[in-house]
């Protein structure tokens, strides 16, 4: 192979020496295309980069963070941990909402990784408690992150529930009508809820079950 490579170089050198005009023309063509390619090459300060990150959101109305973690996040994490190429798995449990973020190695295709996560979530679906909403599996888009946050504060008359209601009914609708606004999200939203504790001893004389009360 080395001998053939040396013979090829010798032939090219001899051709360049015998035909200098052709050599100059070839180098000029290469230089022209090089300059044209350099000028036309697109340059972006923030290029589109698709990171292999998949998120899973699950909602269980009225559930505390401890219930979200043990009854929902743990079964889902057990299934997602078996996905090939998983780099890091993090989860967050809040009131009524659980979020799992799965980060994969760069060589993993984001669409295939999202489908694998969706399959694992569907398998673990039967282990989740009754009343849980359908888990939402989506690819994490860095461009979809919020670019502006507006903080709302108030005196003692404005609790978290009232602020959330005001933001949803007054501010959100007006911001959505702005040109260029993609999606308005209310962070830390609190909804009015009532927790009812049943006394089995007082239900028994009336022959009323928990399902009847519900």
N, C-alpha and C positions, 0 to 999 in steps of 0.2 A: 504493500500500500504506500509506503514511504517513497519507493522508487517511482511509482506511477504519479504520485503527487509532485515530485520534483520534475518529472518529464512534462507534466502539464504546465508548471510554472515556466519552464524553459520555452515551451511553445508560445505562451502568452508574451513573454519578454521579446522573443524573436519577432512576433507579429507587430508589437508596438514599435520596435526598432525599424522594421522594414516599411511600416506604414504610419509615419508620425501624424499625418493629417487625420486619419481615422481615429487615432488615439486621442488627439485633441478634441475632436467632435464628440466622442463618447464621454469624455470627462466633462465637457461643457453641458451635454444633455443631463448627466447625473447632477451637476451643480444646479442647473435650472430647476429640475424637479425637486431637488432638496430645498432650495429657497422657497419655491411655491408651496411645498408641503409645510414648511416652518411657518409661513405667513398665514396659511389657511387653517392651521391646527387650532381647534377651539380650546380656550383656556378659561376655566371657571374657578372663582374663588371658593365656592362651596359646591363641588360636584355631587351628583346623585350617587350615593353609596348605599347599597342594600345590605344591611347587617342581618345575619341569621339569628334573629331574636323573635320569639313567639310568646304571646301573653294569653292567659286564660283567666276570664272573669266569671265568677259565680255569685249569684245573689240568693239569699235565703231571708225572707222578710221576718223581722222580729228577732233574729238570732244575735246573740252576743258574740264578741270576738273569740272567746274561748270555744264556743260551739262551732264557729266557722273553721277554726284551726283543726280541731279534733275530728269533726264529723265530715268535713268537706276537703280541706287542703291536704290532710294526711293521706287519704285514699288516692287522690289525684297525683300527688307527688310520687307515691309508690309506683304508679303506672308510668308516669313521664320519665322517671329515672332510668328506665330501660331503653329509652330511645337512643339510637346510635349517634355518636358525635356530640353528645351533650357536654357542654363545658361548665356551665354554672346554672344552678336552679335556686331561685329565691321566691319567697312567698310573703304576703302581707295579709293579715286578718284585721278587718275593721268591722264595725257594727253593720250587720246585714250583708256585707260584701267581702269576698275573698279574691285575691289576685295572685296568680303564679306567673313568674317570668322565667322563661327557659332560654338561655343563651347557648348557641351551638358554635362549633369550630367553623372557621372561615371557609373550609372546603365543603361544608354542607350546603346543599341547595335549599334556599329559604322556602320554596313551595313544597318540596318533598318533606322538609322538617316540619312544616305546619301540618301537613297531612298526617304524618306519623303521630304528632301530638294529638291531633283530632281523633285518631283511631284509639289511642290510649285513654283519652277522656271518655269516649263512648263505651269502652269496656268497663271503666270504673263507674259509669253512670248508675248502674243498679245498686252500688254500695252507698250512694248518697241518700240522705234522709228525704222523706216525703215533703213536698212543698217547695223544694229547691227549683229555681228556674233553670232553663236550659243553659249550660255553660257556653260562653262565647269565646271561641278560639280565633285569634287573628294575628297577622304578622305585625310586628312593631315597626311603625314608620317614623323615623326621627323627624321628618318634615311635618308630621301631624301633631307634634308636641305644642303646647300652649306657648305663645310668644308674648303674652301680656296677661298679668294677673291684676285684678282689682279687688282690694280689701274693703270689706264692709264692717263697720263698727257702730255701736250704739250704746245708749245708757242702759240702766237696769231694766227698762221696759222692753228693750229689744234683745230677747234671748236668741239662741241659735236657730230655733224653729221659726221664729218670726222673721229673722234676717234671711233665712233660706226661702221662705215664702215670698218675701219682697223681691229678692234677687230673681226668682223664677217668674213671677208675674209682672214685674215692672222692668227690671234692667235687661234680662235675657232677651225679651222680645224686641227691645229697641236695638240692642247690639247686633242681633241677627239680621236686621234690615240694613246694616252698613255694607257698603260696597267692599268686596274683598274678604269679608268675614266668612270663614269656613264653618266652624262649629264652636258653639259657646258651651262651656262646661262649668258647672258649679262645684267647686272643690269644698270638701267639708260640709256638704249639704246635710241637714237634719230635718227629718219628717216627724210630724206629730204621731205618736204611737201610744197605745195603752197596753200594759201587761196585766193579764187577768190570772190570778192564782185561785185554783178551785180547791174546795174542801171536800174530799170524798165522803167524810162522815155526814155532812149536811146534804150531799147529793143522794145518798143511799135511801133515806126515808121517802124521797119523792120519786124514786125509781128513774132517775135522770143520769145518763152517762155523759162522759166528756164529749163524745161525738154529738150528742143532742145539744149541748151548750154551744159547741162550735157552729 
